[in-house]
Amino acid sequence: MHNIIEVKDLIKKYKDFTAVDGISFSVGRGEFFGFVGPNGAGKTTTISILSTLLAPTSGTVMVNDFDVAKQTNQVRSSIGIIFQDPALDVELTAWENLWLHAKLYDVPKDKFEERAKELLELVDMVEWKNKIVRSFSGGMKRRLEVVRGLLHHPKVLFLDEPTIGLDPQTRALIWQYLKNLRAKEDITVFVTTHYLPETENCDHIAIMDKGKIIAYGSPEELKTQFNQHSMDGVFIEVTGHGIRDEELSADATARTQFKQRGGWRR
């Protein structure tokens, strides 16, 4: 299977602090790929580099056969990205939010209308398209963000904590919608999550800690390797039992920079 993401010897430093410490991994085209780790492990920093928000200190990162450091526009056209913090305009309708995104990506009006309707149908939101987003539940906003991220036919969809703050039923529905979308769109889904049972939906998982990838494999391979019955058990086994904070962490820095720049833009 051709890899749609190739990361080799990636390093990201902030002065004397190494946030990402020489990691290498690949993601196959069409995969569900899980990227997990404790707070401050370097996950958000890595995704920020993959999505061209941050420049790597060294190493090579290819997304859809484009170099993230040298071909940023091509990479950005190839991906959809949904960060943990919502980025919808709650004073607009769902349709207006989608149209604004389509304008930013130069999606023609006739193509937009067909595409938006198709995607809204896939996530059961057609009847809500003319409703003001402020009235939406957390789960509905997440579904709308997924639709928006897919409008321009990306090859990779990045999801940073897509179900955070949602109840278990809504989390399950979000994952079902993602599975349906992958089958329909033939896209690659790259997801981070703190809900470890959700990683059972992934084809492969990389566990990151202290800037390094410390475990990689399918859910079953990891459970067998570390003699655990659940991904929660695997996670604790490889990262330890201590509580982590994000004080002075690179991931906190990356999120701050993202907000200061007004979000991820073309």
C-alpha positions as semicolon CSV with decimal commas, in nm:
position;residue;x (nm);y (nm);z (nm)
1;M;0,000;0,000;0,000
2;H;0,134;0,342;-0,096
3;N;0,207;0,568;0,202
4;I;0,033;0,904;0,198
5;I;0,238;1,036;0,493
6;E;0,611;0,977;0,535
7;V;0,796;1,120;0,834
8;K;1,170;1,062;0,863
9;D;1,400;1,182;1,143
10;L;1,170;1,473;1,232
11;I;1,306;1,715;1,492
12;K;1,143;2,029;1,629
13;K;1,328;2,244;1,882
14;Y;1,228;2,551;2,077
15;K;1,562;2,704;2,178
16;D;1,716;2,442;2,408
17;F;1,398;2,232;2,438
18;T;1,341;1,943;2,194
19;A;0,969;1,896;2,142
20;V;0,992;1,631;1,870
21;D;1,302;1,417;1,892
22;G;1,392;1,240;1,568
23;I;1,068;1,052;1,502
24;S;0,997;0,844;1,193
25;F;0,669;0,681;1,088
26;S;0,446;0,634;0,787
27;V;0,071;0,626;0,724
28;G;-0,079;0,416;0,446
29;R;-0,326;0,562;0,202
30;G;-0,683;0,505;0,321
31;E;-0,587;0,421;0,680
32;F;-0,739;0,522;1,011
33;F;-0,421;0,623;1,196
34;G;-0,421;0,692;1,569
35;F;-0,165;0,925;1,726
36;V;-0,174;0,925;2,105
37;G;0,035;1,022;2,404
38;P;0,030;1,199;2,742
39;N;-0,009;1,575;2,776
40;G;0,291;1,755;2,634
41;A;0,419;1,451;2,447
42;G;0,465;1,641;2,120
43;K;0,150;1,529;1,938
44;T;0,008;1,872;1,857
45;T;0,353;1,995;1,755
46;T;0,385;1,702;1,514
47;I;0,041;1,759;1,361
48;S;0,118;2,130;1,331
49;I;0,425;2,042;1,126
50;L;0,234;1,791;0,913
51;S;-0,025;2,059;0,837
52;T;0,240;2,329;0,765
53;L;0,150;2,543;1,066
54;L;0,500;2,495;1,208
55;A;0,829;2,447;1,025
56;P;1,044;2,149;1,124
57;T;1,389;2,211;1,265
58;S;1,519;1,917;1,061
59;G;1,404;1,596;0,902
60;T;1,175;1,518;0,609
61;V;0,795;1,519;0,610
62;M;0,597;1,424;0,299
63;V;0,217;1,446;0,274
64;N;0,051;1,321;-0,043
65;D;0,398;1,320;-0,205
66;F;0,452;1,690;-0,123
67;D;0,724;1,824;0,107
68;V;0,565;2,018;0,396
69;A;0,863;2,256;0,415
70;K;0,894;2,329;0,043
71;Q;0,547;2,273;-0,105
72;T;0,318;2,419;0,160
73;N;0,036;2,525;-0,073
74;Q;0,015;2,180;-0,231
75;V;0,008;2,018;0,114
76;R;-0,265;2,251;0,236
77;S;-0,477;2,177;-0,069
78;S;-0,434;1,805;0,002
79;I;-0,556;1,807;0,362
80;G;-0,851;1,893;0,581
81;I;-0,784;1,977;0,942
82;I;-1,003;2,001;1,250
83;F;-0,828;2,118;1,565
84;Q;-0,949;2,059;1,918
85;D;-1,075;2,416;1,958
86;P;-1,392;2,482;1,751
87;A;-1,348;2,726;1,462
88;L;-1,704;2,769;1,335
89;D;-1,873;3,110;1,314
90;V;-2,167;3,052;1,546
91;E;-2,353;3,360;1,417
92;L;-2,377;3,211;1,068
93;T;-2,587;2,921;0,944
94;A;-2,434;2,583;0,871
95;W;-2,461;2,652;0,498
96;E;-2,294;2,993;0,532
97;N;-2,004;2,839;0,725
98;L;-1,956;2,586;0,448
99;W;-1,980;2,849;0,173
100;L;-1,716;3,064;0,345
101;H;-1,478;2,767;0,352
102;A;-1,553;2,688;-0,013
103;K;-1,468;3,047;-0,111
104;L;-1,132;3,021;0,067
105;Y;-1,051;2,707;-0,134
106;D;-1,187;2,839;-0,465
107;V;-1,455;2,571;-0,489
108;P;-1,693;2,673;-0,773
109;K;-2,048;2,749;-0,663
110;D;-2,210;2,467;-0,861
111;K;-1,954;2,217;-0,730
112;F;-1,996;2,351;-0,378
113;E;-2,372;2,306;-0,369
114;E;-2,353;1,947;-0,489
115;R;-2,064;1,863;-0,259
116;A;-2,210;2,029;0,052
117;K;-2,546;1,859;0,012
118;E;-2,381;1,520;-0,036
119;L;-2,167;1,556;0,276
120;L;-2,450;1,693;0,491
121;E;-2,656;1,389;0,393
122;L;-2,372;1,159;0,505
123;V;-2,376;1,310;0,856
124;D;-2,756;1,351;0,880
125;M;-2,754;1,730;0,886
126;V;-2,941;1,837;0,572
127;E;-3,240;1,960;0,770
128;W;-3,010;2,182;0,978
129;K;-2,828;2,354;0,693
130;N;-3,014;2,686;0,730
131;K;-3,004;2,693;1,110
132;I;-2,776;2,925;1,307
133;V;-2,478;2,730;1,440
134;R;-2,512;2,883;1,788
135;S;-2,815;2,659;1,841
136;F;-2,623;2,338;1,761
137;S;-2,515;2,078;2,016
138;G;-2,147;1,994;2,055
139;G;-2,189;1,681;1,846
140;M;-2,363;1,870;1,564
141;K;-2,086;2,129;1,556
142;R;-1,828;1,852;1,530
143;R;-2,016;1,690;1,242
144;L;-2,037;2,024;1,063
145;E;-1,663;2,077;1,110
146;V;-1,599;1,737;0,954
147;V;-1,815;1,831;0,655
148;R;-1,635;2,163;0,620
149;G;-1,296;1,992;0,633
150;L;-1,395;1,762;0,346
151;L;-1,547;2,019;0,108
152;H;-1,237;2,058;-0,107
153;H;-1,178;1,682;-0,150
154;P;-0,870;1,644;0,076
155;K;-0,663;1,328;0,067
156;V;-0,596;1,338;0,443
157;L;-0,827;1,452;0,723
158;F;-0,651;1,551;1,047
159;L;-0,866;1,534;1,360
160;D;-0,728;1,662;1,691
161;E;-0,945;1,525;1,974
162;P;-1,260;1,504;1,756
163;T;-1,486;1,375;2,035
164;I;-1,358;1,570;2,336
165;G;-1,638;1,689;2,561
166;L;-1,900;1,471;2,393
167;D;-2,114;1,207;2,563
168;P;-2,044;0,838;2,487
169;Q;-2,340;0,801;2,248
170;T;-2,237;1,105;2,045
171;R;-1,874;0,989;2,039
172;A;-1,987;0,656;1,896
173;L;-2,197;0,833;1,631
174;I;-1,905;1,058;1,531
175;W;-1,688;0,752;1,474
176;Q;-1,962;0,585;1,271
177;Y;-1,991;0,895;1,052
178;L;-1,612;0,896;1,007
179;K;-1,619;0,531;0,899
180;N;-1,897;0,604;0,651
181;L;-1,707;0,903;0,516
182;R;-1,387;0,707;0,474
183;A;-1,571;0,437;0,281
184;K;-1,740;0,697;0,063
185;E;-1,449;0,938;0,017
186;D;-1,153;0,698;0,023
187;I;-0,959;0,936;0,245
188;T;-0,695;0,884;0,513
189;V;-0,798;0,980;0,868
190;F;-0,524;1,088;1,111
191;V;-0,666;1,126;1,461
192;T;-0,546;1,210;1,810
193;T;-0,760;1,119;2,109
194;H;-0,742;1,081;2,486
195;Y;-1,025;0,825;2,477
196;L;-0,806;0,519;2,432
197;P;-1,093;0,275;2,353
198;E;-1,152;0,485;2,039
199;T;-0,814;0,377;1,904
200;E;-0,964;0,031;1,851
201;N;-1,116;0,191;1,537
202;C;-0,767;0,256;1,396
203;D;-0,565;0,039;1,160
204;H;-0,238;0,146;1,322
205;I;-0,145;0,350;1,628
206;A;0,167;0,541;1,724
207;I;0,219;0,623;2,092
208;M;0,435;0,928;2,153
209;D;0,600;1,038;2,478
210;K;0,863;1,300;2,556
211;G;0,908;1,378;2,189
212;K;0,966;1,018;2,076
213;I;0,750;0,741;1,935
214;I;0,770;0,463;2,192
215;A;0,526;0,211;2,044
216;Y;0,371;0,143;1,704
217;G;0,138;-0,120;1,563
218;S;-0,221;-0,227;1,518
219;P;-0,440;-0,239;1,833
220;E;-0,413;-0,618;1,846
221;E;-0,037;-0,613;1,790
222;L;0,014;-0,363;2,072
223;K;-0,210;-0,550;2,315
224;T;-0,023;-0,872;2,241
225;Q;0,320;-0,708;2,260
226;F;0,254;-0,554;2,601
227;N;0,035;-0,837;2,733
228;Q;-0,269;-0,614;2,787
229;H;-0,640;-0,661;2,724
230;S;-0,715;-0,299;2,633
231;M;-0,552;0,004;2,476
232;D;-0,585;0,181;2,810
233;G;-0,364;-0,090;2,955
234;V;-0,114;-0,058;2,672
235;F;-0,098;0,319;2,715
236;I;-0,031;0,301;3,089
237;E;0,222;0,022;3,042
238;V;0,435;0,218;2,795
239;T;0,397;0,573;2,935
240;G;0,381;0,507;3,311
241;H;0,130;0,597;3,579
242;G;0,236;0,955;3,658
243;I;0,004;1,249;3,592
244;R;0,139;1,486;3,328
245;D;0,086;1,859;3,289
246;E;0,154;2,090;2,997
247;E;0,344;2,361;3,177
248;L;0,612;2,491;2,938
249;S;0,528;2,212;2,697
250;A;0,581;2,248;2,325
251;D;0,226;2,134;2,252
252;A;0,091;2,423;2,460
253;T;0,320;2,656;2,265
254;A;0,195;2,519;1,933
255;R;-0,169;2,570;2,033
256;T;-0,096;2,926;2,148
257;Q;0,070;3,007;1,817
258;F;-0,225;2,857;1,629
259;K;-0,470;3,084;1,813
260;Q;-0,252;3,392;1,775
261;R;-0,236;3,341;1,400
262;G;-0,614;3,321;1,379
263;G;-0,622;2,952;1,302
264;W;-0,493;2,743;1,018
265;R;-0,514;2,934;0,693
266;R;-0,417;2,893;0,333
